[in-house]
Amino acid sequence: MRILTEAIEVATEVTKALAERGGRAADNGVSLPFLGSMAAWAGDGDHVDIGALYGASAITVALVKKRLGLKGDVYCIDPYDAETRDRRVVGTGLSSPVSATKEELLKNAEFFGVELKLIQKLSHPWPEELKDNVFATAYIDGDHSGEGPMNDFLNLRGRVTDYIGTDNMEEEYPDVVRMVLFAAAQDDWQLFYKNFIFVALRKTLPSRGLSAGNYNPAEE
């Protein structure tokens, strides 16, 4: 996957601006250029972010789409419950801010001139509001512990047509590692790209024996 200059520029802008506005991009924004490029290569289509925090990843996708003229809405799934987030995210002793508010998310989106569609709920069970939605891309960066990462993949598995990205594929988060290895071993998804702690999974392409006209991802 080629990393786009536009994605690098957007990621730098977002990371810097959020820090100046009292927020942060997770892991200093190291995964954002890869995420933005992934969304760009998928082309037109909606995107969903699980775990929005201050909006760094969702805003990056929205800005990349906007600058490249790509169609599609950007959804965020996050309960914005401070107690839940602190318990699930801090885990390894993270001391930087982890308990953003939905107001901060929406103000940051407004600052960058993009629109985000917030579903203020947990990602599992899957929100009723999105039960019929199909997404071109998704990003998993919510609950990193226990069955959280696996539930997110299983909920997205049949709802995403192109790429699923995930953050924190590293030894500190064994449940994220377990989910990625499981996903990459399935018939319908494969490991497409890894750089640092970012991983992109790609929907398995149709067999060469199938013509494009006979292939419909929604039927899987």
C-alpha positions as CSV (number, residue, x, y, z in Angstrom):
1,M,0.0,0.0,0.0
2,R,1.6,3.3,-1.1
3,I,1.4,6.0,1.6
4,L,0.0,9.1,0.0
5,T,1.5,12.5,0.5
6,E,-1.9,14.0,1.2
7,A,-2.4,11.5,4.0
8,I,0.9,12.4,5.6
9,E,0.1,16.1,5.4
10,V,-3.3,15.7,6.9
11,A,-2.0,13.5,9.7
12,T,0.6,16.0,10.6
13,E,-1.9,18.8,10.6
14,V,-4.4,16.9,12.8
15,T,-1.8,15.7,15.3
16,K,-0.4,19.2,15.8
17,A,-3.8,20.9,16.0
18,L,-5.3,18.5,18.5
19,A,-2.3,18.9,20.8
20,E,-2.7,22.7,20.6
21,R,-6.4,22.3,21.4
22,G,-5.8,20.3,24.6
23,G,-6.4,16.8,23.1
24,R,-4.2,14.2,21.4
25,A,-3.9,11.8,18.6
26,A,-3.3,8.2,19.9
27,D,0.4,7.2,19.8
28,N,1.3,10.7,18.6
29,G,-0.5,10.0,15.3
30,V,1.9,7.4,14.1
31,S,-0.9,5.3,12.4
32,L,-2.7,8.2,10.9
33,P,-0.9,8.4,7.5
34,F,-1.5,4.7,7.0
35,L,-5.1,5.0,7.9
36,G,-5.7,8.0,5.6
37,S,-4.0,6.2,2.7
38,M,-6.1,3.0,3.4
39,A,-9.3,5.1,3.2
40,A,-8.1,6.8,0.0
41,W,-7.3,3.5,-1.8
42,A,-10.8,2.2,-1.0
43,G,-12.2,5.1,-3.0
44,D,-15.8,6.2,-2.5
45,G,-17.8,4.8,0.4
46,D,-18.6,5.3,4.1
47,H,-16.1,4.8,6.9
48,V,-16.7,3.9,10.5
49,D,-14.3,4.5,13.4
50,I,-14.6,2.4,16.6
51,G,-13.2,4.5,19.5
52,A,-13.2,8.2,18.5
53,L,-11.6,10.0,21.5
54,Y,-10.7,13.5,20.2
55,G,-11.4,12.5,16.6
56,A,-7.9,12.3,15.2
57,S,-8.5,9.2,13.1
58,A,-12.0,10.0,12.0
59,I,-11.0,13.6,11.1
60,T,-8.0,12.3,9.2
61,V,-10.2,10.1,7.1
62,A,-12.8,12.8,6.5
63,L,-10.1,15.3,5.5
64,V,-8.4,12.9,3.1
65,K,-11.7,12.1,1.5
66,K,-12.5,15.8,1.2
67,R,-9.2,16.8,-0.3
68,L,-9.2,13.9,-2.8
69,G,-12.8,14.5,-3.8
70,L,-14.0,11.1,-2.5
71,K,-17.6,10.5,-1.5
72,G,-18.7,8.9,1.7
73,D,-19.7,9.8,5.3
74,V,-17.6,9.2,8.4
75,Y,-19.2,7.5,11.4
76,C,-17.8,7.4,14.9
77,I,-18.9,4.8,17.5
78,D,-17.9,5.8,21.1
79,P,-19.9,5.8,24.3
80,Y,-18.0,8.8,25.7
81,D,-18.3,7.4,29.2
82,A,-15.2,8.5,31.2
83,E,-15.3,5.6,33.6
84,T,-15.5,3.0,30.9
85,R,-12.8,4.6,28.8
86,D,-10.4,5.0,31.7
87,R,-10.8,1.4,32.8
88,R,-10.4,0.0,29.3
89,V,-7.8,2.3,27.8
90,V,-5.4,3.2,30.6
91,G,-4.4,-0.5,31.3
92,T,-0.7,-0.2,30.7
93,G,-0.2,3.0,32.6
94,L,-1.0,5.6,29.9
95,S,-0.9,9.0,31.5
96,S,-1.9,11.2,28.6
97,P,-5.6,12.3,28.3
98,V,-7.9,9.5,27.5
99,S,-11.4,10.8,28.5
100,A,-12.5,13.1,25.8
101,T,-16.1,14.3,25.5
102,K,-18.5,14.2,22.5
103,E,-18.5,18.0,22.6
104,E,-14.7,18.0,22.1
105,L,-15.0,15.6,19.2
106,L,-17.7,17.7,17.4
107,K,-15.8,20.9,18.1
108,N,-12.6,19.4,16.6
109,A,-14.6,18.3,13.5
110,E,-16.0,21.8,13.1
111,F,-12.5,23.3,13.5
112,F,-11.3,21.2,10.5
113,G,-14.4,21.8,8.5
114,V,-15.6,18.2,8.3
115,E,-18.8,16.4,9.5
116,L,-18.7,13.3,11.7
117,K,-21.8,11.2,12.4
118,L,-21.5,10.1,16.1
119,I,-23.2,7.0,17.5
120,Q,-22.8,7.4,21.2
121,K,-22.9,3.8,22.2
122,L,-20.6,0.8,22.7
123,S,-19.6,-1.0,19.6
124,H,-20.8,-4.3,21.0
125,P,-23.5,-5.3,20.7
126,W,-23.5,-3.6,17.3
127,P,-25.6,-0.3,17.4
128,E,-29.1,-0.7,16.1
129,E,-28.7,2.6,14.2
130,L,-26.1,1.0,11.9
131,K,-27.6,-2.5,11.5
132,D,-28.2,-2.0,7.8
133,N,-25.1,0.2,7.0
134,V,-22.3,-1.0,4.7
135,F,-18.9,0.6,4.9
136,A,-16.0,0.7,2.5
137,T,-13.5,1.0,5.4
138,A,-13.4,0.7,9.2
139,Y,-10.9,1.4,11.9
140,I,-10.7,-0.5,15.2
141,D,-9.2,1.5,18.0
142,G,-11.7,1.0,20.9
143,D,-11.6,-1.6,23.7
144,H,-8.2,-3.3,23.4
145,S,-8.7,-5.9,26.1
146,G,-10.5,-9.2,26.5
147,E,-13.0,-10.0,23.7
148,G,-13.2,-6.3,22.7
149,P,-11.0,-6.4,19.6
150,M,-12.5,-9.8,18.5
151,N,-16.0,-8.6,18.9
152,D,-15.2,-5.5,16.8
153,F,-13.8,-7.5,14.0
154,L,-16.7,-10.0,14.0
155,N,-19.2,-7.1,14.0
156,L,-17.4,-5.4,11.0
157,R,-16.6,-8.6,9.1
158,G,-19.7,-8.7,7.0
159,R,-20.3,-4.9,7.0
160,V,-17.1,-3.7,5.3
161,T,-16.4,-4.2,1.6
162,D,-12.7,-3.2,1.3
163,Y,-10.4,-2.6,4.3
164,I,-10.5,-2.9,8.1
165,G,-7.6,-1.1,9.9
166,T,-6.6,-1.5,13.5
167,D,-4.2,0.2,15.8
168,N,-1.9,-1.2,18.5
169,M,-0.9,-4.5,16.9
170,E,1.9,-4.9,19.5
171,E,3.0,-7.0,22.4
172,E,1.4,-4.7,25.0
173,Y,-2.0,-5.5,23.5
174,P,-2.2,-9.3,23.1
175,D,-5.9,-9.3,22.5
176,V,-5.4,-7.0,19.5
177,V,-2.7,-9.3,18.2
178,R,-4.9,-12.4,18.7
179,M,-7.7,-10.7,16.7
180,V,-5.5,-9.7,13.8
181,L,-4.0,-13.2,13.5
182,F,-7.5,-14.7,13.7
183,A,-8.8,-12.3,11.0
184,A,-5.9,-12.9,8.7
185,A,-6.5,-16.7,8.9
186,Q,-10.1,-16.5,7.6
187,D,-11.2,-17.1,4.1
188,D,-12.9,-13.7,3.7
189,W,-10.1,-11.5,5.0
190,Q,-6.4,-11.3,4.6
191,L,-3.5,-9.4,6.1
192,F,-2.8,-6.6,3.6
193,Y,-0.4,-4.2,5.2
194,K,1.5,-3.6,8.4
195,N,3.7,-0.7,9.5
196,F,4.7,0.0,13.1
197,I,1.6,-0.8,15.1
198,F,-0.9,-0.2,12.2
199,V,-2.5,-3.1,10.3
200,A,-4.8,-3.1,7.4
201,L,-6.9,-6.2,6.6
202,R,-8.3,-6.5,3.1
203,K,-11.5,-8.2,2.0
204,T,-10.6,-11.2,0.0
205,L,-10.9,-10.5,-3.7
206,P,-13.2,-12.7,-5.8
207,S,-11.7,-15.8,-7.4
208,R,-10.3,-15.2,-10.9
209,G,-12.9,-17.7,-12.0
210,L,-15.6,-15.3,-11.1
211,S,-16.5,-12.4,-13.4
212,A,-16.9,-9.0,-11.8
213,G,-20.6,-9.0,-12.8
214,N,-21.2,-12.1,-10.7
215,Y,-19.5,-10.9,-7.6
216,N,-21.5,-9.1,-4.9
217,P,-19.8,-8.5,-1.5
218,A,-23.2,-7.9,0.1
219,E,-24.2,-11.5,-0.6
220,E,-21.4,-12.9,1.6
